[in-house]
């Protein structure tokens, strides 16, 4: 899967390190603690969680004159609904290096959010794990996810990133809401239990959401 993805990017002509949109250039920093095939990691070219390499990548993005950097770390412990000390220390370090926002994945469940002080005293938001969006998992908490909306504003020469907007998602499995997989915005399906093929799945969604809102 990794090689196929790289091949597609090669055919596109470049790796998507940044994008330009409406006069704003946004850089991307993707990296992982490791893979499920550690024996090929060194020759694969996958960005691993090495601070020297990450610092070099951040400098390279700044050399491209990016206005903002969004980091996408693959980190944390699976099924843990709270971040650990390792994630928190790395997030704080990334903020100090000039990253503007951190959106994590890997635990398969939604984790907590935080802010760190970045360069120039700016607040750097961190979502430690957005959970699953589309998956076949059914274990506790694995079907709730977060949609994170980032907005970047340009007013004259001044640019800023607005506070991220977080929206709950729910991944329904075949035979639950419809006869296929669906990822739905939870807010739009409140009080629509009668539309479920299996209404107990609606109850599961509401109970999971309530549990998160009470504990996070």
C-alpha positions as CSV (number, residue, x, y, z in Angstrom):
1,X,0.0,0.0,0.0
2,X,2.8,2.4,0.8
3,X,4.7,1.7,-2.4
4,X,1.5,2.2,-4.4
5,X,0.9,5.5,-2.7
6,X,4.4,6.6,-3.5
7,X,4.0,5.6,-7.1
8,X,0.9,7.7,-7.4
9,X,2.7,10.7,-6.1
10,X,5.6,10.1,-8.5
11,X,3.2,10.1,-11.4
12,X,1.7,13.4,-10.1
13,X,5.2,14.8,-10.3
14,X,6.0,15.7,-6.7
15,X,5.3,14.8,-3.1
16,X,2.6,16.9,-1.5
17,X,4.8,18.8,1.0
18,X,2.7,21.9,0.8
19,X,-0.2,23.5,-1.1
20,X,-1.0,27.0,-2.2
21,X,-4.6,28.2,-1.8
22,X,-5.8,31.8,-2.2
23,X,-2.4,33.3,-1.5
24,X,-1.7,31.1,1.5
25,X,0.9,28.4,1.5
26,X,0.4,25.5,3.9
27,X,3.1,22.9,4.6
28,X,2.5,19.3,5.7
29,X,4.7,17.3,8.1
30,X,3.8,13.6,8.1
31,X,5.7,11.1,10.2
32,X,5.2,7.8,12.2
33,X,6.7,6.1,15.3
34,X,7.1,3.1,13.0
35,X,5.2,0.6,10.8
36,X,3.8,-2.9,10.9
37,X,6.8,-3.9,8.9
38,X,9.9,-2.6,10.8
39,X,12.3,-4.7,8.7
40,X,11.6,-2.5,5.7
41,X,11.4,0.9,7.4
42,X,15.0,2.0,6.7
43,X,14.8,1.4,3.0
44,X,11.2,2.5,2.5
45,X,11.8,6.3,3.0
46,X,9.0,6.6,5.5
47,X,9.4,9.6,7.8
48,X,10.0,8.3,11.3
49,X,9.8,10.2,14.5
50,X,13.4,11.4,14.7
51,X,13.8,14.9,16.0
52,X,16.8,15.7,13.9
53,X,15.1,14.6,10.7
54,X,11.8,16.4,11.7
55,X,13.7,19.6,12.5
56,X,15.4,19.4,9.1
57,X,12.0,18.9,7.4
58,X,10.6,21.9,9.2
59,X,13.5,24.0,8.1
60,X,13.0,22.8,4.5
61,X,9.3,23.8,4.6
62,X,10.2,27.2,5.9
63,X,12.7,27.5,3.0
64,X,9.7,27.0,0.7
65,X,8.2,30.1,2.4
66,X,5.2,28.3,3.9
67,X,2.9,30.5,6.0
68,X,1.7,27.6,8.2
69,X,2.8,24.1,9.0
70,X,0.4,21.4,10.0
71,X,1.9,18.2,11.5
72,X,0.2,14.8,11.2
73,X,2.0,12.4,13.7
74,X,1.2,8.7,13.8
75,X,1.8,8.1,17.5
76,X,0.3,7.1,20.8
77,X,-1.0,3.8,22.2
78,X,-3.9,2.0,20.6
79,X,-7.3,2.3,22.3
80,X,-6.1,4.7,25.0
81,X,-8.5,7.7,25.1
82,X,-5.8,10.0,26.7
83,X,-2.5,11.1,25.3
84,X,0.7,9.9,27.1
85,X,3.8,11.8,28.2
86,X,5.7,10.9,25.1
87,X,3.1,12.5,22.8
88,X,2.8,15.6,25.0
89,X,6.6,16.1,25.0
90,X,6.8,15.7,21.3
91,X,3.9,18.1,20.7
92,X,5.5,20.7,22.9
93,X,8.8,20.3,20.9
94,X,7.0,20.6,17.6
95,X,5.3,23.8,18.7
96,X,8.7,25.3,19.7
97,X,10.0,24.3,16.2
98,X,7.4,26.4,14.5
99,X,4.6,24.0,13.8
100,X,1.2,25.7,13.8
101,X,-1.2,22.8,14.4
102,X,-0.9,19.1,15.3
103,X,-3.4,16.5,14.3
104,X,-2.6,13.0,15.4
105,X,-3.7,9.5,14.6
106,X,-3.0,5.8,15.3
107,X,-4.8,5.0,18.6
108,X,-8.1,4.3,16.7
109,X,-10.0,6.3,19.3
110,X,-10.4,10.0,19.9
111,X,-8.0,11.4,22.5
112,X,-7.8,14.7,24.4
113,X,-6.9,18.1,23.0
114,X,-4.5,20.7,24.2
115,X,-2.5,23.9,23.4
116,X,1.2,24.6,23.6
117,X,3.1,27.9,23.3
118,X,4.8,28.1,20.0
119,X,7.2,30.6,18.4
120,X,6.3,34.2,19.1
121,X,4.0,33.2,21.9
122,X,1.3,31.9,19.5
123,X,-1.0,29.1,20.7
124,X,-0.5,25.8,18.9
125,X,-3.6,23.5,19.1
126,X,-3.1,19.8,19.4
127,X,-5.6,17.0,18.7
128,X,-3.7,14.0,19.9
129,X,-5.9,11.5,18.0
130,X,-8.9,12.1,15.7
131,X,-9.9,8.4,16.0
132,X,-11.3,6.4,13.1
133,X,-13.2,7.8,10.2
134,X,-13.8,4.6,8.1
135,X,-13.1,1.3,9.6
136,X,-14.4,-2.2,10.3
137,X,-13.7,-1.9,14.0
138,X,-16.5,-2.5,16.6
139,X,-14.6,-2.4,19.9
140,X,-15.5,0.2,22.5
141,X,-14.9,3.8,21.4
142,X,-13.4,2.8,18.0
143,X,-16.3,4.1,15.9
144,X,-16.4,7.7,17.1
145,X,-14.1,10.1,15.3
146,X,-13.4,13.8,14.9
147,X,-13.7,16.0,11.9
148,X,-11.2,18.9,12.3
149,X,-11.9,22.0,10.3
150,X,-8.9,24.4,9.9
151,X,-9.4,27.9,8.6
152,X,-6.6,30.2,7.6
153,X,-7.2,33.9,7.2
154,X,-5.3,36.5,5.2
155,X,-6.0,40.2,5.8
156,X,-3.6,42.3,3.9
157,X,-0.1,41.1,4.8
158,X,-1.4,39.6,8.1
159,X,-2.2,35.9,8.2
160,X,-3.6,33.8,11.1
161,X,-5.1,30.4,11.7
162,X,-8.4,30.4,13.5
163,X,-9.1,28.1,16.4
164,X,-9.9,24.6,14.9
165,X,-13.5,23.5,14.8
166,X,-14.2,20.0,16.0
167,X,-17.2,17.9,14.9
168,X,-18.1,14.4,16.0
169,X,-18.3,11.7,13.4
170,X,-19.7,8.1,13.7
171,X,-18.7,5.2,11.5
172,X,-21.7,2.9,10.9
173,X,-21.1,-0.6,9.8
174,X,-23.2,-2.5,7.2
175,X,-26.6,-3.5,8.5
176,X,-26.7,-0.8,11.2
177,X,-27.8,2.5,9.6
178,X,-27.7,1.4,5.9
179,X,-26.5,-1.8,4.2
180,X,-23.1,-0.3,3.7
181,X,-20.4,1.6,5.5
182,X,-21.3,5.3,6.3
183,X,-19.5,8.0,8.1
184,X,-22.0,10.5,9.5
185,X,-21.9,13.8,11.4
186,X,-23.3,13.0,14.7
187,X,-25.0,16.3,15.2
188,X,-27.1,15.8,12.1
189,X,-28.5,12.4,13.2
190,X,-29.5,13.2,16.7
191,X,-33.2,12.2,17.4
192,X,-33.3,10.1,14.1
193,X,-33.2,6.7,15.7
194,X,-36.1,5.4,13.7
195,X,-33.9,5.6,10.5
196,X,-31.5,2.9,11.7
197,X,-31.9,-0.6,10.4
198,X,-30.5,-1.6,13.8
199,X,-31.6,1.1,16.3
200,X,-29.3,-0.3,19.0
201,X,-26.4,1.2,16.9
202,X,-28.0,4.6,17.4
203,X,-28.0,3.9,21.1
204,X,-24.3,2.9,20.9
205,X,-23.5,6.2,19.2
206,X,-25.3,8.3,21.8
207,X,-23.8,6.4,24.7
208,X,-20.3,6.7,23.3
209,X,-20.7,10.4,22.7
210,X,-22.1,10.9,26.2
211,X,-19.2,9.0,27.7
212,X,-16.7,11.2,25.9
213,X,-18.4,14.4,26.8
214,X,-18.5,13.4,30.5
215,X,-14.8,12.3,30.6
216,X,-13.0,14.8,28.3
